[in-house]
Structures are given as C-alpha cells and as structure tokens.
Amino acid sequence: MTDIRVAVAGAGGRMGRTLIQAVHDTQGLCVGAATELAGSGLIGVDAGEVAGIGPVGAPIRPDLDEVLADFDVLIDFTSPKATMHHLQLCRDAGCRMVIGTTGLTPDQRETLSEASLDIALVVAPNMSIGVNLSLKLLELTAQVMGEDADIEIIEAHHRHKVDAPSGTALRMGEVIANTLGRNLEEVAVYGREGHTGARDSQTIGFATVRAGDVVGEHSVWFATEGERIEITHKASSRMTFARGAARAALWISERERGLFDMQDVLGLRERASG
C-alpha cells in the first residue's frame, strides 16, 4: 500500500516542525510537501532537516500552489487568512485538509462548510486525543448536573498565543451550551472586573492565562453548593496535538468529502450512539 502524502503548512514554526516529525513517524504517512512564508530563510531547505529528522525529500516552498501535485492531505495549523487561502487551493485541486487553526470567524466557518461539499475536511481547535475524550466527559457531566451547577472554564497557554479564549476553551463551552440547550454567544462571560453583581446561573464563564511556555491547560468546573467536579486536561508537549493531526490525516484520506472533527476521527460519536 502506498503511503498517504501529507503536506505541512507553516513548516518552520514550532508546531510545524513537530507536525513534520509526527507525520514521518506515523505508519502509512509520508511528508510530501511543506510550506513557509515567502522571505523565510528556510525556503528551499528540506523539511526533514528543519524538523531534525533528516532529509525527507520535501524542500520548503513559499506557497502551496507550487506543490499541489505532491500531496494528498494538507495539515494546516497556521492563521485564519492563510488557512482560507489554502482551502481554496485544496478545493480546486481536490486535496483533503486537516485544520487545527484557531480564531476562525463565523463567515470563515461557513466557507469551510461550503468547501466540504467538494472535499473532505477535519476541523478541530484541538487535535489531542485526551482533549477530545474530555469533550465527551463534559457532555455527560452537563447532562447530569449542568442545570444545577455554576460552570466556569479556565485555560492557560504560552505568552505567544494571540487569540483568547483558546479555540479549545470555546469548543468546550459550545459542547456544554449545546447539551444544555443554550446559545454560547448569549451566555458566555469573558472575564469579570469591578462590581459584577451576583452570578447568573445560566452563564458559562471563561478565564484566560497567558504566561511563559505553557503548552496548553484547560479546566472546567461544575460547581454546586457542597461539591465541585473539575475536568482538566494538561498538555506537556506539542507532539500531543501533532500525533492527533497525523491520525486525522490517515483517517480523512479514506473520505471523499464532508466536514468532520476529532470526535469522528476517534469514533466517539459511534460509541455514544451505539
């Protein structure tokens, strides 16, 4: 069986290098192409050399349109603007995508939905297997005690992260709100300051920490009078996300079109409905 050829966007960054290593280490996948911003000193350098794993035969290029014939699946953890550019190229070329980009707007998400009519996409703000198991636990906890509990989501990331709250924290809030029949846009509270008054029991609170080199930590509280349940996930390495993305690339290679997330990749929806 021929290995699935994977392209990695943003190959020169910390996440990009980790993704290259994860793809290289995953049976059934190989690094077919890699991109980095035009003007980068890494243009022309073998992606494997940049990742520290030795040559893989994929020199880094400044734009995806130069390597569309060299890959089957693109893994993209870049920026919303770059991801939308890559989406159009992949849609035209019939290439699949695994998207971990955060900070996407509602309009951009709608564009992803439209593109999924033509190509297969896995879109998830967090590719970690542990985080996606946590989402199932959050759904169950919300079903059992969500109506009686005050719900707070606390997340922490490194100083370089540019969006807040994290995409993972927002996804956690969405899962809880959907389970409880609430609209997250209407019940979310992002930070508190001054005289806020008593807490509205219907709200879902978010608190954000940005410090040092924290890879990613998320904790959700379901607090009632007398007890509190905390569901917490802590990532200590970017490889956690990269391995999940590689697994998603292998999974999506067998789909022609459609919009999926890591719950689909891990078969969690099938287990829940079975």
C-alpha positions, -999 to 999 in steps of 0.1 A, spaced: 0 0 0 13 34 -10 18 59 19 -5 89 21 15 120 11 10 148 36 18 185 33 25 207 63 18 244 62 39 266 84 67 240 85 93 263 100 74 271 132 74 251 164 42 234 156 51 229 120 83 211 129 65 189 153 39 180 127 66 170 102 81 147 128 47 132 137 38 126 100 72 110 94 68 87 125 32 76 116 29 43 96 11 49 64 20 85 60 50 104 45 59 140 42 52 150 6 54 188 8 59 217 32 54 255 30 66 286 49 61 323 45 78 339 15 110 355 25 118 329 52 154 318 53 141 282 53 127 283 17 144 256 -2 156 237 29 144 201 32 115 199 57 130 169 75 163 188 81 143 217 96 125 192 119 157 175 129 148 141 115 170 141 84 160 146 47 125 136 36 127 148 0 103 178 6 120 212 2 101 240 19 82 262 -6 67 297 -2 32 289 -15 10 258 -16 2 263 -52 37 252 -61 33 217 -46 -3 208 -52 7 177 -71 29 165 -43 4 157 -15 -30 141 -8 -37 157 26 -27 191 40 -23 197 77 -28 234 85 -22 250 119 -14 284 106 -36 316 106 -72 321 95 -61 342 65 -36 316 54 -60 287 60 -86 303 38 -61 307 10 -50 271 14 -87 260 15 -94 275 -19 -63 259 -34 -71 225 -20 -107 227 -30 -98 234 -66 -72 206 -66 -94 181 -48 -70 177 -18 -82 169 17 -73 190 47 -68 187 85 -73 221 100 -62 230 136 -62 268 130 -80 287 158 -96 322 157 -118 314 126 -148 338 122 -183 326 117 -181 335 80 -149 315 76 -165 285 92 -193 288 68 -168 288 40 -154 256 54 -189 241 54 -193 250 17 -159 236 8 -168 203 25 -194 197 -3 -164 191 -26 -135 179 -4 -131 161 30 -121 183 59 -112 175 96 -116 208 115 -108 209 153 -93 235 175 -75 208 194 -63 175 179 -53 160 212 -69 126 219 -72 135 256 -89 168 250 -115 151 227 -122 125 254 -126 154 278 -153 168 255 -173 136 258 -169 138 296 -181 174 295 -212 164 276 -220 137 301 -214 159 331 -236 187 316 -264 162 311 -263 150 347 -256 182 367 -253 211 343 -287 227 351 -278 228 388 -241 239 385 -222 271 380 -199 264 350 -165 280 346 -138 273 321 -102 283 329 -74 280 302 -37 287 301 -13 290 272 22 303 264 29 340 261 30 339 223 -6 328 217 -25 356 200 -62 346 205 -82 343 237 -100 324 249 -84 295 232 -103 276 205 -103 246 227 -119 265 256 -146 279 232 -153 244 219 -157 231 255 -182 259 261 -200 251 229 -203 214 239 -217 223 273 -241 250 260 -254 228 232 -260 200 257 -280 223 279 -299 239 250 -282 273 255 -266 296 229 -230 302 239 -229 336 224 -257 347 247 -245 330 280 -207 334 277 -190 357 302 -154 366 292 -136 378 324 -150 398 353 -140 431 368 -154 455 393 -189 453 409 -204 425 388 -234 416 409 -244 380 417 -236 353 392 -263 344 367 -268 307 369 -273 303 332 -239 318 323 -207 300 313 -176 318 325 -142 320 308 -109 329 324 -76 332 304 -40 330 315 -10 338 292 24 330 306 58 316 299 59 284 278 27 267 289 17 243 261 -19 242 270 -41 236 300 -79 236 303 -100 230 334 -138 231 335 -157 235 368 -192 223 375 -198 238 410 -228 233 432 -233 240 468 -214 213 486 -194 198 458 -175 205 426 -164 184 397 -133 195 377 -125 181 343 -89 190 335 -66 184 306 -29 194 306 -6 191 275 31 190 282 42 186 245 31 199 211 36 163 200 2 155 216 -15 177 191 7 166 162 1 129 167 -37 136 167 -34 156 135 -14 127 118 -41 103 129 -67 126 114 -48 128 81 -47 90 79 -85 88 87 -95 116 63 -76 100 34 -104 75 31 -132 101 28 -141 119 -4 -160 149 10 -176 161 42 -169 182 73 -156 162 103 -139 167 137 -118 147 160 -149 131 176 -155 115 142 -118 105 138 -117 88 172 -151 71 167 -166 88 198 -199 96 181 -203 60 170 -197 48 206 -221 73 220 -249 63 197 -242 26 197 
